[in-house]
Structures are given as C-alpha cells and as structure tokens.
Amino acid sequence: MQIDTATHGDLLVMAPQGRLDSNTSPALESTLLERIEGGETQVSIDFSGVDYISSAGLRVLLMAAKRTGAAGGQFSMHSMAPEIREVFEISGFLTILKVHPDLTAVLANR
C-alpha cells in the first residue's frame, strides 16, 4: 500500500491509496503507530485516494484515534468519497471520530 505523507505545521497528514482492508491495513497501522509513538500526535488521514475500507481498516483508525487522544493529540479524517463516508455512517464511527470535508476544514478546526 502506498501511503503519502505531508506536514502542515505540527499536523501530520497521511494519504493511503487504494483499498484499506485486511491485506493493506497492517501497513497503515505500522506507519501510524511509528509516527504517533515518535511524538506526532496531531494526525489527519486524507481519504481522497481510498476507494474501499473494511472492518480491518476501521479498527486501525479507531486504534490511532485512541493513541493520539491518550497522548493529548487529535485525530481526524477528511476528503472521503460518499461511499466511504457511508461505511463510517453505517458502522457508527461518525459519532466517535472527527471527519472533515477537506484539509482546509481540518486546519481551520484545530
């Protein structure tokens, strides 16, 4: 899985590409944990390149949100396609995770 990263001040933006499922979510989990444990606790995931997410992907995101929160940071997601957002709605994750329409909104709500 390709995961592009960028920083905007102290905000780490990670942009996975393709499917986020049981085969690819371990790569995202590993990268996220490494960065969070390294002190980057302001994290937003850019979903513009994600075309599918499974429960394994949802688990990784929930774990990352808990880790950043425990470290005093913030975790959010942005730029979701409607079909990806629907998975978050159905699973109930929209009530526990912050989702913004785009990176501009993430930066404005910090």
N, C-alpha and C positions, 0 to 999 in steps of 0.2 A: 504494500500500500504506500502510495506517495502521500507525504504529509508536508505541506509547505508551511513555513513559519515566518512570522514578521513581528516586530515590536513597534508599539506606539507609546512612547514614554515607558511606563512600567507595565503596560498591558502586553501580554503575550497573546498573539493571535495564531491559532493553529488551523490549517485548512486541509483536512483529509480529502482525498479524491476517490470517487467510485463508491463501492459498496462498503458498508460498515456492518460486518456480520461476524460469525464465529471464526471465520478464517482470517479476517483482517483486523478485528478489534484488538487482539493482543499487541499488535504493532502500535496502535494508538495508545493503548493503556501503558505500555512500556515507555513511550516517549513522553506522555503526560506525567507519569509518576516521576520520571527522571527530572523533568523541568520543575515540577512542584517541589520535590524534595531538595532541589537545588536553590530554592528560595523564590521562584517565580509563582506567586500566588494570586496574581491578577490575570485571569485567563478567559479568553473568549474563543469559542470554536466557530469557525466560518463554515457553514453547511452548503455554500454555493456549489461545491463540486461533489456533493454526496447525492447519489441517486437511489439509495436503498439503506435502511437501517433495520437491524433485527434486535431481539431482546438482548443479545450479547453486546451490541453497541450501546444500547440504553444503559446497561449495567456499568459499562466503562464510564459513561458520562455522569451517572449518579455517584460513582466512587470518586471521580475527580472533583465533583461539586462538594462532596463531604470533606475531602482532603484540603481543598483550598479554604473552605469555611473554617475548618479546625485550625488552620494556620493564620486565621484572621484576614484571609483574602476574599476575592469574589470570583465567581464562575458564571459565565453566561454563554449563550449561543446566538448566532444571527445568520441571516440570509438563507432561510430554509425555503425550499420549494414547497408548494401546497401539500403534495403527497407525503413529504417528510414531516411537515407540521402536523398532519392528520394522525400520524403514528404517535406523536407526542400527546396529542389531544386524547386519543383513544386509551393510551396507557396511563393517563392521569399525570404525566410528567410536567405538563404545562403549569400545574398548580405548585410544583416544588422546585422547578428550575426556571431561571430567567431566560426569556427568549426575546430578542430584539429584531426589528425588521432588517437592519443593516449595521455595518460598522459605525457609521456616523451616529446612530442612535445609541450604540454601546458607549462610545466615547462621551456622548452628551449626558448619559445617565450614570456616570461614575462618581 
